[in-house]
Amino acid sequence: MSNNRLSRISLTLLLFGCAPWAGTQAPSAPRNPLPRGPMQAKIKAACTHCHNASRITEQHLTRKQWSGELEKMDGLGAVIPEADREQFLNYLTKNLGPENSQSKSAPKKSASGAN
């Protein structure tokens, strides 16, 4: 009987030991993957450690707004190499700018074109 009791205790400890991992899951597959392009892999590497690609692709920001997001994410620990910053902005603005949104509430491009 002591073997049976030991087995129950071991199973209980195993289950409680695994409990912290039971609630953690890999992020679900993004509904909207990052658009293809020369910076896709670097954007994915820098941004998807904390959230999935849909969090990025669902935003349609101006260049100025994307710049602010990059600064904010850099401050939160994202690795955004200074040498790639301009290319990050080009990729994000081209692929995920306001003109790429299907929503009417997306930010409008300024008349001067300077965003």
C-alpha atoms as one frame of an Amber mdcrd trajectory, in Angstrom:
protein
   0.000   0.000   0.000   2.862   2.395   0.599   3.831   1.983  -3.060   0.324
   3.001  -4.083   0.404   6.016  -1.771   3.821   7.023  -3.096   2.499   6.788
  -6.661  -0.438   9.052  -5.820   1.807  11.589  -4.136   4.222  11.524  -7.085
   1.375  12.011  -9.556  -0.024  14.899  -7.522   3.366  16.576  -7.350   3.859
  16.081 -11.073   0.474  17.620 -11.878   1.022  20.598  -9.588   4.542  21.010
 -10.931   3.219  21.234 -14.486   0.337  23.576 -13.622   2.276  26.795 -14.343
   2.889  25.655 -17.928  -0.685  24.527 -18.520  -1.931  28.096 -18.926   0.840
  29.196 -21.228   0.416  28.518 -24.891   2.272  29.525 -27.967   0.591  32.495
 -29.653  -2.022  31.362 -32.101  -1.173  31.607 -35.754  -1.539  35.195 -36.885
  -4.659  35.952 -38.884  -2.679  38.366 -41.021   0.947  37.388 -41.566   3.505
  40.087 -42.245   3.628  41.113 -45.904   6.525  39.801 -47.933   9.417  42.132
 -48.438  13.122  42.563 -47.810  12.585  43.544 -44.151   9.933  40.933 -43.316
  12.335  38.632 -41.448  13.900  41.472 -39.436  10.509  42.948 -38.535   9.311
  39.498 -37.491  12.432  38.928 -35.389  12.144  42.309 -33.674   8.404  42.400
 -33.112   6.969  38.938 -32.641   8.807  38.016 -29.452   6.092  39.778 -27.473
   3.052  39.650 -29.747   1.898  37.993 -32.938   2.041  39.527 -36.401  -1.659
  40.431 -36.388  -0.943  43.019 -33.726   1.239  44.769 -36.312  -0.727  44.105
 -39.494  -4.012  45.339 -38.030  -2.536  48.812 -37.553  -2.335  51.172 -40.503
  -0.231  54.079 -39.366   1.498  56.989 -41.011   5.290  57.039 -41.217   5.410
  59.419 -38.256   3.151  57.132 -36.209   5.230  54.047 -37.112   8.337  55.964
 -36.036   6.706  56.621 -32.679   5.798  52.932 -32.352   9.387  51.908 -33.097
  10.647  54.312 -30.434   8.105  52.994 -27.937   8.940  49.351 -28.676  12.665
  50.087 -28.515  12.073  51.546 -25.059  10.243  48.356 -24.072  13.164  46.169
 -25.113  12.640  45.390 -28.800  15.913  45.131 -30.684  15.692  47.613 -33.533
  19.154  48.194 -35.000  19.712  51.868 -35.749  21.204  50.883 -39.118  17.882
  49.237 -40.066  15.516  51.830 -38.626  14.925  53.666 -41.911  14.264  50.385
 -43.730  11.871  49.304 -40.952   9.960  52.553 -41.460   9.942  52.119 -45.244
   8.583  48.559 -44.939   5.943  49.421 -42.355   4.763  52.544 -44.168   4.667
  50.889 -47.594   2.931  47.703 -46.462   0.949  48.854 -43.432   0.321  52.529
 -44.035  -3.098  54.208 -43.993  -3.620  53.643 -47.714  -3.402  49.866 -47.145
  -6.289  49.879 -44.687  -9.719  48.674 -45.678 -11.155  50.665 -42.793 -12.621
  54.132 -43.349 -11.368  55.248 -39.922  -7.685  54.843 -40.818  -5.493  57.934
 -40.520  -5.434  60.025 -43.686  -2.297  60.953 -45.554  -1.401  64.591 -45.141
  -1.814  66.794 -48.186   1.911  67.611 -48.207   2.845  63.937 -48.210   5.190
  64.483 -45.276   4.223  62.010 -42.572
